[in-house]
Amino acid sequence: MIECRAFYDILLDRGVEFFAGVPDSLLRDFCWYVNRHTPSERHVIAANEGGAIALACGYGLATGTIPVVYLQNAGQGNTVNPLLSLANPEVYGIPLLMLIGWRGEPGRSDEPQHIRQGQVTLGLLELMGIPYKLLPLEQGEATECLDELIEIGIERETPFALVVRKGTFGRYANESGAIGPGSVTREEAIRAVSDCLSKRDIVVATTGKAGRELYEYREDKGGDHTRDLLCVGSMGHASQIATGIAIGRPDRQVICLDGDGAALMHLGSLPIIGASGLENLTHVVLNNGTHDSVGGHPTGATRVSYTGVAEACGYAWTGVEESEDGIRKAIQALRSRPGPGLLEIPLSTGARAELGRPKQTLRKLGRSFKSTLRR
Ligand SMILES: Cc1ncc(C[n+]2csc(CCOP(=O)(O)OP(=O)(O)O)c2C)c(N)n1
């Protein structure tokens, strides 16, 4: 196991001075260490992993130092375009180090959404011609491995990667835990929204614990999951999935339960929703100011007003509700308020420790969701 502090110091010794990324559950403690010890102007929690690569490229171009980009392998797809068309040696040749948390590593059990990505993680790096190594668990070996990669990266003027397996980094106590802007929990908000929906309403729930909380609530209420799509992966795309469904089924109310980190990841979806004029679409942003599901790191834009953005993007209505009662009233009013609408709910950060996961397979849940929609 490698101590976060030791690895961070090794990076600093090699001249690293800039970090960007999207937090990951396997890199959770290291991300917290970076957040705590790096001057804020030298650490950017990016909107998405492609943005993190671009930020690192900019810093690398400006300073000639080697920037670090941290990410979960789920975000590898987001990095492909800037890696191949910007940082690649055949374009601008920008050395940068990616630290990639390897969810779904073959041979280890993990959630279904991580399995295929886990299988192709190393192959994708090979296909892109990105030199990589698995980060060894022993500190001396890790340092050697890093030094070899840095040499290769500088010599070939190429991005390079360290792939990080589960359990590589030791604990780092997060004393600076981010605290969300509200007092209601995400779970309470989801329950309040769900209580006020009719049996015909469709819910698309964002990546992370929101979907698990919705699933558990449906279980508590009798186990009907047929109207819910849980976006276990595809972070940032829930609102466009909901938009597609709302276009396909104009006779149904479609409610997207989005996270603030996820909304930020593809904020460009909001003008598209605004322009859609879809009267049957409601976008609920569960704003806890953090990437709570992977460890509670702040999002990179904690001061953004999602209602302000939605208004500028042409949504038909917006609202902010901070109490369970207010949330209930806003959802009950949906049917008399044509959308597209955006309801922002400021929340506290955190989740129940014993939160479960869906008991049925995603294939089975997907099948019953499809048959509900096509009925
Ligand atoms: C493309 C991609 N990048 C990163 C992740 C890892 N990830 C899963 S959930 C999550 C945090 C989501 O934050 P937010 O949308 O604010 O919801 P919260 O967890 O706070 O409810 C992250 C970073 C992912 N699944 N996919």
PDBQT file of the ligand as one rigid body, heavy atoms in Angstrom, charges set to zero:
ROOT
HETATM    1  C1  LIG A 401     -17.552   9.563 -16.875  1.00  0.00    +0.000 C 
HETATM    2  C2  LIG A 401     -17.490   9.211 -15.417  1.00  0.00    +0.000 A 
HETATM    3  N1  LIG A 401     -16.614   9.858 -14.637  1.00  0.00    +0.000 NA
HETATM    4  C3  LIG A 401     -16.541   9.571 -13.317  1.00  0.00    +0.000 A 
HETATM    5  C4  LIG A 401     -17.354   8.624 -12.769  1.00  0.00    +0.000 A 
HETATM    6  C5  LIG A 401     -17.279   8.278 -11.280  1.00  0.00    +0.000 C 
HETATM    7  N2  LIG A 401     -18.428   8.815 -10.570  1.00  0.00    +0.000 N 
HETATM    8  C6  LIG A 401     -19.540   8.086 -10.294  1.00  0.00    +0.000 A 
HETATM    9  S1  LIG A 401     -20.681   8.913  -9.441  1.00  0.00    +0.000 SA
HETATM   10  C7  LIG A 401     -19.708  10.288  -9.372  1.00  0.00    +0.000 A 
HETATM   11  C8  LIG A 401     -20.117  11.521  -8.611  1.00  0.00    +0.000 C 
HETATM   12  C9  LIG A 401     -21.392  12.101  -9.085  1.00  0.00    +0.000 C 
HETATM   13  O1  LIG A 401     -21.571  13.351  -8.456  1.00  0.00    +0.000 OA
HETATM   14  P1  LIG A 401     -22.971  14.084  -8.510  1.00  0.00    +0.000 P 
HETATM   15  O2  LIG A 401     -23.539  14.028  -9.868  1.00  0.00    +0.000 OA
HETATM   16  O3  LIG A 401     -22.822  15.429  -7.907  1.00  0.00    +0.000 OA
HETATM   17  O4  LIG A 401     -23.904  13.165  -7.610  1.00  0.00    +0.000 OA
HETATM   18  P2  LIG A 401     -23.742  12.786  -6.056  1.00  0.00    +0.000 P 
HETATM   19  O5  LIG A 401     -22.857  11.603  -6.017  1.00  0.00    +0.000 OA
HETATM   20  O6  LIG A 401     -23.198  13.980  -5.346  1.00  0.00    +0.000 OA
HETATM   21  O7  LIG A 401     -25.153  12.465  -5.650  1.00  0.00    +0.000 OA
HETATM   22  C10 LIG A 401     -18.496  10.085 -10.046  1.00  0.00    +0.000 A 
HETATM   23  C11 LIG A 401     -17.426  11.087 -10.172  1.00  0.00    +0.000 C 
HETATM   24  C12 LIG A 401     -18.250   7.968 -13.638  1.00  0.00    +0.000 A 
HETATM   25  N3  LIG A 401     -19.084   7.029 -13.207  1.00  0.00    +0.000 N 
HETATM   26  N4  LIG A 401     -18.287   8.282 -14.943  1.00  0.00    +0.000 NA
ENDROOT
TORSDOF 0
